[in-house]
């Protein structure tokens, strides 16, 4: 056995290196100082100094979602740790693998007044606080257990349905020396992974699909996690079934494919919302049927038999009654289902269903119908798609900017559309863009923002400039908290309250103050030019796009209504 | 407590700090209502058994079992099959005694319910009684007439009958 004498902090870093961690996003402080001391001079791990811990967590998630690897963030005890919480909760809701490392006051030591449980300076019970928003958490109480804790943490975070894992590190554990042995062993007897599909269920599902007259596929974020996009495309081609995605599934199926319907949901693509209600068999893959996707459950695909491929057994029958559940890895299940279905299916083309799909797409899809030169979100986003390569990564903030992006910006590849779906965290997009750029430095990364959201994490301009992580931010600037203003306009009789942002900052000057590039555009031509300048230069660029404050995101399925009851002139 | 609809869930968990918090936090967060929860070590020292009683419909119980099973510190979980398990609860009841007639009445009642007197003072008795929650409820109703000074109930603990077991190797 290879025992090495080292500090807990060194054991932690060595364990991270063995997990092939190349980047840690963080901010230091007293209780995490020994780890930072050990990082000093480390050539394998790049530390990126965020300007707020929440952004370190979002950046780690952006890194994870762009790369498929676990992202790592780090903070000190107390406020450092609690500032991470929103980022951890975001990763939990969107099933993103991140590892959060937090400093903690000592668990024991000579100075007994400064210990866990004594309300020491900058002490917070971070494990207690994050229990509901982590997949698991650890607090090592001895140095030799650090390697296996780190192994387990990465294994838990990245396998099954991924999610955040927190490791809380008492300061004495970081600084004291012990004999440490490194292993690759995972010891988790209570961790149950159900990745292998049940053959009987697969046959049942294949029978149902082969007989389906109006099949439709609903693809969720699980397809992206499982890397199952190829199988999804094959399945759609085999069945001639249109594919709608959830918001989190955006990118799992190329949105320029003839059978792509875009996203379903409260602000979903009208063709997707309409057709899912008319299907007779629904094949849902890697989705939890969130309320924003399904709207009113009673009118969600009411006539469809439902097949649900999902790795998390607890999602089966949670929101939607399922006829054939397949608890498995989406890639494995789709592979088996493809084989089983192809044996039973006479590939039918030119059916009534295909005709309906085509007609619905033609009638209801967003086209550059009129006034293509107006500086409105639809035109901007359709233009942006034309200018960016398919591999470019889009992040969004939360609100109207996000829903417009979902509607009008066609994602063509998995892991190229990164947004805060479940938690809906304003301010997520910009730090996530920084993380994505670190993971994929050769690709263009663009954050589609609103002025309200961008202000929440705009201080990371300092990080992106200082660390030389060039990304582009497009601020759809309407001087209003647009989505809530839209709700007040449509659901609260135009009684506007606390949504007007008044005189917003000059985003060009703001960018310049941080040493970034600021551009303002007032026409589509200027927008095209600005995007080219931003994406060819090597400097973070903020593009200020003044738009009207009266733009609604349409369609809109009001709360309590079903998907077919979508409102608004598309 | 509506014992008629009470369902019992038996959970084997890692016997270590924080697990009870994880489970009770899960119930709170998912809006599942716990009627009672008992925890104690099993025949294997590193494994504890939690016995959770809930009053929920079938769909909710299904969700509870799945959500609990998902927890990494949970080794096994199952709903105990109706009519095919035994359950017991222990209760300590301190009852006011105002006369020797009352004292002998209480002792007689306790005997009928197979309770034991475990503490005696000049103006009170403590009775230990074990049984199903129904039986304890019935006894408490009788004791109310004398005046209950203090009451402690453990909550239900339970096991499947015969060979049907919730074990980590089963």
Interface residues (C-beta under 8 A of the other chain):
Chain A: X127 X128 X131 X132 X135 X136 X156 X188 X189 X190 X191 X192 X312 X313 X314 X316 X317 X318
Chain B: X13 X14 X18 X21 X22 X25 X26 X29 X59 X62 X63 X66 X67 X69 X70 X71 X72 X73 X74 X75 X168
